[in-house]
């Protein structure tokens, strides 16, 4: 099936992915590891179109392709962050043994499309506060550079990239469970394929 074209396929694929992610989370916790969720977004508005668009476009064309441009900017920026020698070094230094990402797209009437990425990081051991600070500084710096290179203004230093851990991650998991995503919680959230509408 096609996850983006068929709602029935999207549900089935998301359910299967949720089970797979949940199995990884259980295995990581079993070996004494930890799971952290990184949420990254870009500054956005209803009128924003990526600067790199070369051809002059009508307003209707801009509206039609604004989501595509935003989505591409987010996914390409993510790839720039989680690749290369600097990423390999921080993976090694902090004991990061893997990650999985999911794109979530919401829509708000005030700011329009809001694509953002949730990335689960799996570590061999829980990270200290100092290690989390190093990771946050590293990820935010690379994320900001990638977002600016994609034609957007730098992300907000507090909200552009967030790492959830401890009680805040637990609260988020509880919220997801209460929204009906099932007992897999975080695994279900990370594997959802559909966008959401926010009032």
C-alpha positions in Angstrom: 0.0 0.0 0.0 0.9 3.7 -0.2 1.1 5.5 3.1 0.5 9.0 1.6 -2.2 8.0 -0.9 -4.5 5.6 0.9 -6.0 6.2 4.3 -6.6 2.5 4.9 -3.0 1.7 4.0 -1.7 4.6 6.1 -3.4 3.3 9.2 -2.2 -0.3 8.7 1.4 0.8 7.9 1.4 3.2 10.9 0.2 0.4 13.1 2.9 -1.9 12.0 5.6 0.7 12.3 4.3 1.5 15.8 4.7 -2.1 16.8 8.3 -2.1 15.4 9.3 1.1 17.2 7.7 -0.1 20.4 9.8 -3.4 20.2 13.0 -1.3 19.8 12.0 0.9 22.8 11.5 -2.2 25.0 14.8 -3.7 23.8 16.7 -0.5 24.6 15.2 -0.2 28.0 15.9 -3.9 28.7 19.7 -3.3 28.2 19.6 -0.3 30.4 19.5 2.3 27.6 17.4 5.3 27.3 15.1 6.9 24.7 15.0 10.7 24.0 12.6 12.5 21.7 13.9 15.4 19.6 11.2 17.7 18.1 12.5 20.1 15.5 10.5 22.7 13.5 11.1 25.8 11.4 9.7 29.3 11.6 6.7 29.4 9.4 3.7 31.5 8.3 0.8 31.2 5.9 2.6 33.3 3.3 6.1 31.8 3.6 7.6 30.2 0.5 11.2 29.0 0.4 13.6 31.6 -1.1 15.1 29.1 -3.4 12.0 29.0 -5.6 13.4 30.3 -8.9 10.4 30.9 -11.0 8.0 33.7 -10.3 4.7 32.1 -9.2 1.2 33.3 -8.8 -0.3 33.4 -5.3 -2.4 30.3 -6.0 0.8 28.5 -7.1 2.5 29.6 -3.9 -0.4 28.3 -1.7 -0.4 25.0 -3.6 3.3 24.4 -3.2 3.9 26.0 0.2 3.4 22.8 2.1 5.6 20.8 -0.3 8.4 23.4 0.1 8.1 23.4 3.9 8.0 19.6 4.1 11.1 19.3 1.9 12.9 22.0 3.9 12.2 20.1 7.1 13.3 16.7 5.8 16.4 18.0 4.1 17.4 20.0 7.1 17.0 16.8 9.3 19.3 14.9 6.9 22.0 17.6 7.2 21.8 17.4 11.0 22.0 13.6 11.3 24.8 12.9 8.9 28.5 13.5 8.4 31.6 13.3 10.6 30.4 15.7 13.3 27.2 13.6 13.8 29.2 10.3 13.9 31.5 11.8 16.6 28.6 12.9 18.8 27.0 9.5 18.3 30.1 7.8 19.5 30.8 10.2 22.4 27.3 10.0 23.8 26.5 6.3 23.1 23.8 7.0 20.6 23.1 3.6 18.9 20.3 4.5 16.6 17.4 6.8 15.8 14.1 6.9 14.0 12.2 9.9 12.7 8.6 10.8 11.7 7.3 13.8 9.9 4.2 15.3 11.5 2.2 18.0 9.6 -0.3 20.2 11.4 -2.3 23.2 10.2 -3.3 26.3 12.2 -5.4 29.1 10.9 -2.9 31.7 12.2 0.4 30.3 10.8 -0.7 27.8 8.2 1.1 24.5 7.6 3.5 23.5 10.4 5.6 20.5 9.5 7.9 19.2 12.2 10.0 16.2 12.9 10.0 13.9 15.9 13.2 11.9 16.2 13.7 9.2 18.8 17.3 8.8 19.8 18.3 5.5 21.4 21.3 5.5 23.8 23.3 2.8 25.5 22.8 4.5 28.8 20.9 7.4 30.2 22.6 10.7 29.5 23.7 13.1 32.2 22.4 16.7 32.2 25.8 17.9 30.8 25.6 15.4 28.0 22.0 16.4 27.1 23.2 20.1 27.1 26.0 19.1 24.7 23.6 17.2 22.5 21.1 20.1 22.5 23.7 22.7 21.6 25.1 20.4 18.8 21.7 19.6 17.3 20.3 23.1 17.6 23.4 24.6 15.9 23.3 22.2 13.0 19.5 22.5 12.7 19.6 26.3 12.7 22.3 26.2 10.0 20.4 23.8 7.8 17.1 25.7 8.2 18.8 29.0 7.2 20.4 27.2 4.2 17.0 26.1 3.2 15.8 29.8 3.0 14.1 30.3 6.3 15.0 32.5 9.3 16.8 30.7 12.2 14.5 28.7 14.4 13.6 30.0 17.9 16.3 29.1 20.4 13.7 27.7 22.9 11.2 26.1 20.6 13.0 25.4 17.3 14.5 22.2 18.7 13.5 20.5 21.9 14.8 17.3 23.6 12.2 15.6 25.8 13.4 13.4 28.6 12.4 12.3 32.1 9.1 13.6 33.4 8.4 15.8 30.4 8.8 12.8 28.0 6.6 10.7 30.4 3.9 13.5 30.4 4.1 13.6 26.6 3.6 9.8 26.4 0.7 10.1 28.8 -0.9 12.8 26.6 -0.5 10.6 23.5 -2.1 7.6 25.3 -5.0 9.7 26.4 -5.6 10.8 22.8 -6.3 7.3 21.9 -3.1 6.2 20.3 -3.0 3.1 22.4 -0.7 1.7 25.0 2.3 2.0 22.7 2.2 5.8 23.2 5.5 7.2 22.0 5.9 4.5 19.4 2.5 5.2 18.0 3.2 8.9 17.8 6.5 8.5 16.0 5.0 6.2 13.4 1.8 8.2 12.6 1.6 9.0 8.9 -1.3 11.5 8.9 -1.3 15.2 9.4 -3.3 16.9 12.1 -5.5 20.0 12.1 -5.2 22.3 15.1 -7.7 25.0 15.8 
